[in-house]
Amino acid sequence: MSSPTHDPSRHPTPLRPLNEATVLSVVLPMHNEAENIDALFARLQPVLERLGVPYEVVCVDDGSRDDTWPRLVAAHTNNPRIRLVRFSRNFGKEMAMTAGLRHASGRAVVLMDSDLQHPPEVIEEFYAQWQAGAQVVYGVRRSRDTDPPLRRFLTRRFYRMLDSMSEVPLPRDAGDFRLMDRAVVDALNLMAERTRFMKGLYSWVGFRQVALPFETAPRHAGTTTFSTWKLFRFALDGIVSFSTLPLRVWSWLGLAVAAIAVIYGAVIVLKTVLFGVDLPGYASLMVATLFLGGVQLICLGVLGDYLGRVFTEVKGRPLYLVADSVGFATGTAVEDGRTDHRHAAAAPPAALPDRRSSGLT
């Protein structure tokens, strides 16, 4: 096991070298998934064995408080291809996926949930599309019948709104369930931003992407850890991370309010000069003051949210900290979330051999 004892600011952690022996990596972020682990591996391992290629499973324990870690250690004992990472505390699913991608060494990497809502059998279809030349194969949910009606409604409205606001197009009904080529994973690993909206990052990097519809299954056991507040914060992260529209809208609103004020002032002058009508000023002043005060407070809130994210980035803290890791070669476990851009730019990932010429097709 390893622990984060080095100072990465003095000794930057390089990107993981490509392990030619591993063709497929499966990354599983986990938080309190003890009840799902046995059933998950009972379905996942036969699928990976049928593919007939060297594989690894990277499990990231995101600060679980149940028996997730002991059960993962037992699974590693039964199958050494299952490799484990445990955070020092709960850093969130986005960071768990980030850590999994940085620890994965395969030429293709699959991201999926650990509650069996993402059927492991779909990996075979992902793999076939990858062999055919796709660099990203993302799952698209055929329906959201497994979600509560309110969450289903809000999720659809959110993704439609975000797609219209975002600087890059975001596929609707697409989640984290996907296969990515090593080139895509290396591109994602270069991104060190602290507020991470992975669904936006998948689209931002580009590459050849293919959609694959699948049926979502109900959770095998347990309940989701995403509360309504967490989902709201997640939606806000997506909007702020991939759109500057919330900032620009206040310029437009300011112009609109200024235009209304000019028109209203002209009306007052005309009524006073032409008709001698005196307008009561107290009520109109109070309405205008309260309206503009509310607009200014909202504007300050939006600016404060963007500024707070800049403050978070400037502090430069690691994305996550690893308390334990099992199954990795000595010195290869990425112990925190720092990325040294100068090192990454100076030493880009080695070119990958052609899939067809290597006999994988």
N, C-alpha and C positions, 0 to 999 in steps of 0.2 A: 504494500500500500504506500501511497505517497501523500504528502501534506504540503500546503503552500507556504514554504519557509524561505524561498528565495525572494529577492527584490527585483521584480520584472522591469522596473524603470531603469535599472542599471544593466540588466541582462535580458533584453527583449526576447520573448518566446517566438521563435520562427514558426511559419506555417508547417503543419505536419508533412513530412515527406510522403510521396506516393508509395504505397505498398503494392507492388505488382502482383503479389500472391492473392490479394483480396479483390475479387471482382465486384461483389455486391455487399453494401453495408445497409443495415436497417437501424434507424435511429428511433428510440422509444423514449420520449419524455414521460416521467412518472411523478405523480404526487398522490400519496395515499391510495395506491392501487394494489395492495396486498391481495385482495380477494380476486383480482383478475389475472394475476401473474401465471398461475398454473394453466388456466384455460387458454391464455394468450399463447404461451409457448407450445402447448399441445396442438394448436392449429398452425402456428407460424413455422415451426421447425420442419414439418413435412413439406410445406410449400417450398422452403429454401432448399431442402434436399432434392426435391424434384427438378429444380433448375440445373442441378449438376455442376455448379461452379463454386469456387471457394467463397465463403461468405463470413460475415461477422454481424453480431447484433450488439449495438451500443445502447445501453440503458442508462438514462440520466435520472437519478433520484433527486427531485427538486425539494429537498427538505421535508420528506415525508415523516409523519408522526406515528404511523402504524408499523406493521411488520414488513413493509416493502423491501427495505435493505436486506434483512436476513434471508428473505425468500429469494432475492436476486442473487445473493452469495451462494445459496444452495443450488440455484439454477446454473450458475457458472461452474460449480463443482461437477455437475452432471454433463455440461457442455462448455468446454473452455472457449468456444467461439463466442460465447456471450460475455461481453466486456462491460464493466460497470464504472460509473462515475457518480459520486455523491456530493452534492453541494453542502456547504457549511450551514446554510439556512435556505429558506424558500426565496428564490429569486424570480419566480414566475415562469410560465411556459415558454415565452419567447426566448428567455435566456437559456432554458433547458434545451430547446431546439438548437440554439446557437452553439452551445457546448457540444452537443451531439455531432453537429456538422464538423466542428473543429477536431473532434476525436476520430471521426470516421475516416477510414483509409481506402475504401473501395473505389473502383472506377465509376460505379454508379451508387447513389445513395438514396434510400427510401426513407421518407418521413411519414410516421403514422402515429395515431393515438394508441394508448395502451388499454382502453376499455372495450375493445372489440367492436366499436362502432364503425371502424374502418376494417372491412373484411380482409384478412391476410391473403386470401385466394386471389384478390385483384392484383397482387404483386406480379403474378405470372403474366398478366396482360400488360402491366407497366413495362416489364422486362422485354416483352416481344416488341413493343413500340420503340423502346430504346435501341434494340438491335436493328430495327428498321431505319434508324437515323435520327429519331427525336432526341433532343437534349434535355427537355423537361416534359414529363408526362404527368399532368395533374388531374386528380379525380374531381368530377363534377357530380354533385348529389342530384339524383333524379327527383327526389322529393325530400321534404323536411317533416314528414309525418311523425318522426320520433321526437320533434321539438314541441314544447307547449305552444298553443296558438298565438299568444302574445309575443313570445320570443320569435316565432316564425315570421310574424308580421313585421316586427321591428328589424329583424336581421335583413329581410329583403329590402325594406325601405333604406336601411343604412347603406347597403352595398350599391344600390342604385344611386343614392346621393353621392357616395364617395367616388363612384365611377365617373359621374358627371363633373366632380370637382377636381379629381386627381390629375396630376401632370402626366401620368401613364395610365393606359387602360387596364382596369382590373376585371378579370373574368368573374361573373356572378355565380353564386352557388359553388365556388371552388374554395376549399379550405387548405389545410396543411398536408393532406394526404397526397403525396406525389413522389415521383422518382426524378432525380436530377443527375445529370452527367457530372463527372469530376470537374470539368471546366466551369460549370455553373456553381458548384460548391466552392471552388477556389475563389470565384468572384464574390460570393456571399461572405466568405471568410475575411475578405479584405475590408469589410465594412465594420467600423468600430463604434458606430453611434450608440448611445446609451438608451435612448427611447426607440425600441425596435418594434416595428410593425411588419412582421415577416411576410404577410400576404402581399404587402406593397413591394417589399424588396424582391420577392420572386418575380414580379412583373418588371420591376425597374431594370434588372440585369439583362432582360431580353433573352436571346438565344432562340432556337427552334422549339416552340412549345406546342404540345398536342393535348387536347382535352379528352378524357375518357370517362363516360358516365358510369356510375355505380350506385347500388342501393345501400343506404345507410342502415345499419342494424341498431337495435336498442342496446344500451349499456348492458354488459354481462352482469355486473354487480356494482353496488355502490351508487353514489349520487355525484353529480357534477359539482366541482368546487368553484365554478364561475357564478358568483352572485350577480344580481341585477346591477349593483354598483360597479363591480369589476367589469361587466360587459359595457357599461357606460364609459368607464375610463378607457377601455380598449378601443371603443369607437372614437373617442376623442383623440387618442393617440394616432389612430389611422388618419383622421382628418388633418390634424396639425402636422404630422410627419410628411404627408404627401400632397399638401395643398397650401398655398398662401392666400386662398380666397377669403378666409376669415379676416385677414388683414386688409385686403383690397376693398372689401365690402363697406368698410367704414369710410373710405374716401368717397365712394359713391353715395353713401348715406349723407355725408357732410355736404356734398354738392346739392343733393336733393333738398336738405333742410335749408341751405343757403338760398336756393331758388324759391322755396316756399316763403322764406322770410322777406325776400325782395318783392315778391308778388303781394304778400300781405301788407307790406309797407306802402306799396303803390296804391293799394285799395284804400288804406287809411288816409293817405294824402288826398286822393281824389274825392273821397266822401267829405273830408273836412273843407277842402278848397272850393269844390263845386256845389256842395249841398249844405255845408255848414253843420254837418252831423258830428257831434262829439261822441267818440266811442269810449265806453268805460274801460279803464286801463288795468285795474287791479286783477280782475279775473283772467284776462288774456295774458298778463304778465306771469301770473302764477302757473297757468297751464304751460306756457312756453318754458319757464324756468324748470319746472318739474320734468318736462319732456326732455329738454336738453341735458339736464342733470342725469337722468336715467341713461340716455344714450352715451354720455361720457363715462359713466361707471361701467357699462357693458364693454365699451371700447377699451377701457383700462384693464378689464378682466381678460380680454383676448390678448392684449399686448403683454400682460403679466404672464399668461400661460406660455406664450412663445419665449419670453425672456427667461422664465424659469427653466425651460428646456435648454436654452443656451447656457445658463448657469450650471446645469447638470453636466453638460458636455465639457465645459471648461474645467470642472473639477478633475476630470480625467481618472475617476475611480475605475477599477476593473468591472467588467460586466458581471462577473460571478467569481466565487471562490470555491475551489474543490477541496473537500475535507478528506475524501478517500477515493482511490481508484483501484480497480481489480482487473487483471487480464491484459494490461498494456505492457509493452516492453519498457524497461527502465529508461527514463528520460524522455519518453514520448508522450506522456499524459500532459495535456494542456491545463496547467494548474490555475489559470485565471483567464479573464476575457480580454486581455490587452492584445492589440495588434500593432506591430511596428511597421508603419507604412513605408519607411525608407528601406527596411529590409525586404519587405514584400515586393517593392518596385524593383529593387536591384536583383532579386532572385525569383523571377516568375516561375510558376509550376512547369515542370518538364512536359514536353509534348507527349500526348498519349498515343500509343499504337492504335492503328486502325482496328475497329471491332471485327471486321470481316476477315482481315488478314491474320488476326490472332487466333482464329478458329472458334470464336465465341458465338458465331452465327451458324 
